[in-house]
């Protein structure tokens, strides 16, 4: 059993792909792909995979029974406690041959529009065997989560206005403050104590200027009211 657990930990490649966050309900769909990168089949056995999941998996059925069958009943997902789940192969499980994969489609409560909603360090256990972290999920990089490249992936519902900032938008925003004083610094929040040091070789020019004329407020039009409040005048 230990050899089987070790093989799964070393050679099972886990990939999470977000499919859609744009539902009327507070939910999203995703696909988990399990690929065999090893040289021997991953067969049915007394092994199981533990993982954390941000949302309730198949919420309606899970809340009722604390277990659901997925992937044409090839797997059973059990709710252990909190956000901890366990993926177990059933007798309908078909061995994952070398260079082959199997997919699990899920509908979870909540949105998954950030990589950080996935949890690393999935681990496999077996009867009488020591648990092992699945290599492809190890660490905080979350490389096993596919990129979020479409609005259906990066938005949290249909009414979410967020879109990743584009290089041109960033350049345009930065160019608005290109005329700021040479030594202007952003100070947020206001420091409790402030020591101003002169620039080396120039005792007349402090590193940080706090005169009102040196401050620039950059804002989007929807924040005009806030910008006027901060500046103390119409903008």
C-alpha positions as CSV (number, residue, x, y, z in Angstrom):
1,X,0.0,0.0,0.0
2,X,2.9,2.4,0.8
3,X,4.3,1.9,-2.7
4,X,0.9,2.7,-4.2
5,X,0.5,5.9,-2.1
6,X,4.1,7.0,-3.0
7,X,3.4,6.5,-6.7
8,X,0.2,8.6,-6.5
9,X,2.0,11.3,-4.6
10,X,4.9,11.4,-7.0
11,X,3.1,11.0,-10.4
12,X,-0.5,12.2,-10.1
13,X,-0.7,15.6,-11.7
14,X,-3.7,17.6,-10.4
15,X,-5.0,20.6,-12.4
16,X,-7.9,22.9,-11.4
17,X,-9.5,24.8,-14.2
18,X,-12.2,27.4,-13.4
19,X,-15.0,27.2,-16.0
20,X,-17.6,29.8,-15.1
21,X,-18.3,32.3,-12.3
22,X,-21.1,34.2,-14.1
23,X,-24.2,32.5,-12.6
24,X,-27.2,34.2,-11.1
25,X,-26.7,32.0,-8.1
26,X,-23.7,32.4,-5.8
27,X,-21.7,29.5,-7.4
28,X,-19.1,28.5,-9.9
29,X,-18.2,25.5,-12.0
30,X,-14.7,24.0,-12.3
31,X,-12.9,21.0,-13.7
32,X,-10.3,18.9,-11.9
33,X,-8.0,16.9,-14.1
34,X,-6.1,14.0,-12.7
35,X,-3.2,12.9,-15.0
36,X,-0.8,10.0,-14.6
37,X,2.7,11.2,-15.3
38,X,4.2,7.9,-14.2
39,X,5.0,4.6,-15.9
40,X,2.5,2.3,-14.1
41,X,-1.3,2.6,-13.9
42,X,-3.0,4.3,-11.0
43,X,-5.5,1.6,-10.1
44,X,-8.5,1.3,-7.8
45,X,-7.5,0.6,-4.2
46,X,-7.8,1.6,-0.6
47,X,-6.4,5.1,-1.2
48,X,-8.0,8.5,-0.8
49,X,-7.0,12.1,-1.4
50,X,-7.7,14.8,1.2
51,X,-7.9,18.5,0.1
52,X,-9.4,21.8,1.2
53,X,-12.0,23.5,-0.9
54,X,-13.2,27.1,-0.5
55,X,-16.8,26.5,-1.4
56,X,-19.3,23.8,-0.6
57,X,-19.0,21.1,-3.3
58,X,-22.3,20.3,-5.0
59,X,-23.9,22.2,-2.1
60,X,-27.5,20.9,-2.3
61,X,-26.5,17.2,-2.3
62,X,-23.5,17.7,0.0
63,X,-25.5,19.5,2.7
64,X,-28.1,16.7,2.7
65,X,-25.8,13.7,2.7
66,X,-22.3,14.9,3.4
67,X,-21.2,12.9,0.4
68,X,-21.7,13.0,-3.4
69,X,-20.8,10.8,-6.3
70,X,-19.0,12.6,-9.2
71,X,-17.4,11.8,-12.6
72,X,-20.0,9.2,-13.6
73,X,-19.9,7.8,-10.1
74,X,-16.2,6.9,-10.5
75,X,-15.4,9.0,-7.4
76,X,-17.0,9.8,-4.1
77,X,-16.4,13.1,-2.4
78,X,-16.9,13.1,1.4
79,X,-17.2,16.2,3.6
80,X,-15.0,15.7,6.6
81,X,-15.2,18.9,8.5
82,X,-15.2,22.6,7.7
83,X,-13.6,23.0,4.3
84,X,-11.8,19.6,4.4
85,X,-13.0,17.0,1.8
86,X,-11.9,13.5,0.8
87,X,-11.8,12.1,-2.7
88,X,-12.3,8.4,-2.8
89,X,-12.3,6.0,-5.9
90,X,-15.4,3.8,-6.1
91,X,-15.7,0.4,-7.6
92,X,-16.6,2.1,-11.0
93,X,-13.2,3.8,-11.0
94,X,-11.2,3.0,-14.1
95,X,-7.4,2.8,-13.8
96,X,-5.6,5.9,-15.0
97,X,-3.1,4.6,-17.4
98,X,0.3,6.2,-18.0
99,X,0.0,9.5,-19.9
100,X,-3.8,9.4,-19.5
101,X,-6.1,11.4,-17.4
102,X,-9.6,11.6,-15.9
103,X,-11.7,14.6,-15.3
104,X,-14.1,15.7,-12.5
105,X,-16.6,18.4,-13.1
106,X,-17.9,20.3,-10.0
107,X,-20.4,23.0,-9.1
108,X,-19.4,24.7,-5.9
109,X,-21.0,27.4,-3.8
110,X,-19.3,30.7,-4.0
111,X,-17.0,32.2,-6.6
112,X,-13.5,31.1,-7.5
113,X,-12.1,34.3,-9.2
114,X,-8.7,34.3,-7.5
115,X,-5.9,31.7,-7.5
116,X,-5.7,32.1,-3.7
117,X,-9.2,30.5,-3.4
118,X,-7.4,27.2,-4.1
119,X,-5.6,25.4,-1.3
120,X,-2.2,23.7,-1.8
121,X,-0.7,20.5,-0.4
122,X,-3.4,17.9,-1.3
123,X,-2.3,14.6,0.3
124,X,-3.0,10.9,-0.3
125,X,-3.4,8.3,2.3
126,X,-3.9,4.5,2.3
127,X,-4.7,1.9,4.8
128,X,-1.6,1.2,6.9
129,X,0.5,3.6,4.8
130,X,2.0,6.9,5.7
131,X,0.3,9.9,4.1
132,X,2.2,11.8,1.3
133,X,1.7,15.3,-0.2
134,X,0.9,15.1,-3.9
135,X,3.9,16.7,-5.5
136,X,2.0,18.7,-8.2
137,X,0.1,20.5,-5.4
138,X,3.0,21.2,-3.1
139,X,3.9,24.7,-1.9
140,X,2.3,28.1,-2.1
141,X,2.8,28.8,-5.8
142,X,-0.6,27.3,-6.8
143,X,0.8,26.3,-10.2
144,X,-1.8,23.5,-10.4
145,X,-4.5,26.2,-10.9
146,X,-4.9,27.2,-14.5
147,X,-4.6,30.9,-15.4
148,X,-7.8,33.0,-15.2
149,X,-7.9,34.4,-18.7
150,X,-11.5,35.2,-19.4
151,X,-14.2,37.4,-17.7
152,X,-16.1,34.2,-16.7
153,X,-13.0,33.2,-14.8
154,X,-11.9,36.5,-13.2
155,X,-15.2,38.0,-12.3
156,X,-17.3,37.3,-9.2
157,X,-20.7,37.2,-10.7
158,X,-22.4,39.0,-13.7
159,X,-22.4,42.4,-11.9
160,X,-18.7,42.4,-11.1
161,X,-17.1,45.4,-12.8
162,X,-13.5,44.3,-12.2
163,X,-11.2,43.6,-15.2
164,X,-7.5,43.1,-14.9
165,X,-5.6,46.4,-15.7
166,X,-4.0,46.4,-19.2
167,X,-0.5,47.8,-19.8
168,X,-1.9,50.8,-21.7
169,X,-4.3,51.6,-18.9
170,X,-1.5,51.4,-16.4
171,X,0.7,53.6,-18.5
172,X,-2.1,56.2,-18.9
173,X,-2.7,56.2,-15.2
174,X,0.9,56.6,-14.4
175,X,1.4,59.4,-16.9
176,X,-1.1,61.5,-15.0
177,X,1.5,62.0,-12.3
178,X,4.5,62.2,-14.5
179,X,4.8,65.9,-13.6
180,X,5.0,65.2,-9.9
181,X,8.0,66.8,-8.0
182,X,11.2,64.8,-8.3
183,X,11.2,63.8,-4.6
184,X,7.4,63.2,-4.2
185,X,6.7,60.1,-2.1
186,X,3.4,58.3,-1.3
187,X,2.8,58.3,2.4
188,X,-0.2,56.1,3.3
189,X,-1.1,55.9,6.1
190,X,0.1,59.1,7.8
191,X,3.2,58.2,9.8
192,X,3.2,58.7,13.6
193,X,6.6,60.3,13.4
194,X,8.5,61.8,10.4
195,X,12.2,62.5,10.0
196,X,13.0,64.5,6.9
197,X,16.6,64.1,5.6
198,X,18.4,66.3,3.2
199,X,19.5,64.8,-0.1
200,X,23.2,64.1,-0.1
201,X,25.1,67.1,-1.4
202,X,22.0,69.3,-1.4
203,X,21.1,70.7,2.0
204,X,18.3,72.8,0.5
205,X,16.3,70.0,-1.0
206,X,14.5,67.6,1.5
207,X,13.8,64.1,0.5
208,X,10.1,64.5,1.3
209,X,8.1,67.6,0.6
210,X,4.9,68.1,2.4
211,X,3.8,71.4,1.0
212,X,0.4,71.3,-0.5
213,X,1.5,72.4,-3.9
214,X,3.6,69.2,-4.3
215,X,0.7,66.7,-3.8
216,X,-1.2,65.3,-6.8
217,X,-4.5,63.4,-6.5
218,X,-5.1,60.9,-9.3
219,X,-8.7,59.6,-9.6
220,X,-11.2,57.9,-11.8
221,X,-14.3,60.0,-12.7
222,X,-16.5,57.8,-10.5
223,X,-14.4,59.0,-7.5
224,X,-14.6,62.7,-8.3
225,X,-16.5,63.4,-5.0
226,X,-13.8,61.7,-3.0
227,X,-11.1,63.5,-4.8
228,X,-12.7,66.9,-4.2
229,X,-13.0,66.1,-0.5
230,X,-9.4,65.2,-0.2
231,X,-8.2,68.2,-2.2
232,X,-10.5,70.6,-0.5
233,X,-11.6,72.2,-3.8
234,X,-13.5,71.4,-7.0
235,X,-11.6,69.2,-9.4
